[in-house]
């Protein structure tokens, strides 16, 4: 693998034809088969694009997923999906409800992983949502408390991870965006992640966003994954300062280098160079900020291009300044 | 004698198509099929509906459902001059967000923050409407101050603005005003500052009205009984998911009216009637029925509307049974 390999957090925007088709499918105007064809087409397009611009670790872009928790919850046993609740503004979502023991009836992500991996020789990441986040984003009507539900979910996510690994996944990302919300529950999130990643040989990652790192750093370094993907560009305060005080020793950091606008290549390079002051080069993977699914297709492509070009240039400079022994 | 009260917000939409007018209206506004005035009329309509549902569910003190509020912060701060609204931040430990206000200049209040909303709801309602404000400490904590550069001065300015709003509310007929101060439970060590800010606010509070300090997103550990020194007539607490609050109430006499959040508004799981009866009896150990109001522990917007209705009806049934038993006795 290159120094400073490039990847992305997970989701890409759905092309307009797919957005339309999803609406039509929800009204029963097109068949599930037709929708599936369009999801595959969009996945092919994103894989091809990532190959074209030279991304090192690919994602399938999640053309077939809506919400990152509901996607799993609606297939697992023990869940029901609630009525609509508001998240902010005019955005509403159906929140999963745990009404019985959670169990996995069948693999959820396997088929799409195999499909995406069949389209490229480069590694495709397996993408899962972590047990702590699924717990935090669901109503719990069945388990005694948050801990019991989280640990039950950890077993189910672990089964999914094992299946992905068997199918050839070299990288498995288990996202825990909720982990920074209640710092006192970080040990629980760590314990649950330990169950998920236990015995896996694939490289495991988790992405952390939204939160106040100050509250969970350095405790979050205990999350048992190989790499932690940090949202650096949208953070208000200087995470680098914290890292300087307590260095990242276990495993690799992945760096998000993009904010909500399209930055220039030089700005992204500067971010990477800042990161190099506190991380060893081999610790750093480069990717744009939090999932890109809320962007327009063109905007997401532009962002990815800038990230890849910036990483490529910094890589060259690194190699030139420090010849590999 | 024992009232049944709303806390704050009510779900803006439900699952039936006819319950989703507000959601659709935002889309219509984006497509320019309606204008801002059209959207306002729809918000009026949804407010009317929320009032009606609360009364039907048996609430004896209702709110306007905060249908116009995006969240506890943005709606108020957006009306105060000197604030600029910025990016989305998570609201405490919920899955909801607010726009962080940044204070860049002297804060100036408009003629009214929520007076018109209160008047509208009050005119429609057959039962008392509680006016709602977010407290100065919480507003200040969730904002960023680049101007006053001193928390006490910044929050103190907000206290004056909110106190003057309370006076306006009282003039148009409000008899109950609730201030939500969840941030206190996250910053307990700052209670001395909190008290100073509230002393400033209390000087402006009109005589003879009920003032409620609502405290959720945590428990009172470390703040009880000191919290009773805050000059309000009633305190609202989470007594559904914060067991420590029960223990504390037993430690020292509760000297104010109690708004007891007995029903969990953040989980769809229904309490059993036995549980609710038991919690009601327990609350009566600490305050008399005259000084007790029952409510959910949070506003109802965290629940799907159907579940919100069920939870209210459930609590209402328990209160009815309690009263019938009293009459018989």
Interface residues (C-beta under 8 A of the other chain):
Chain A: X82 X83 X84 X85 X86 X87 X88 X89 X90 X92 X95 X97 X136 X137 X139 X140 X141 X181 X182 X210 X211
Chain B: X11 X12 X13 X14 X15 X23 X26 X27 X70 X71 X88 X90 X93 X95 X96 X97 X98 X267 X268 X269 X301 X302 X303 X304 X305 X306 X307
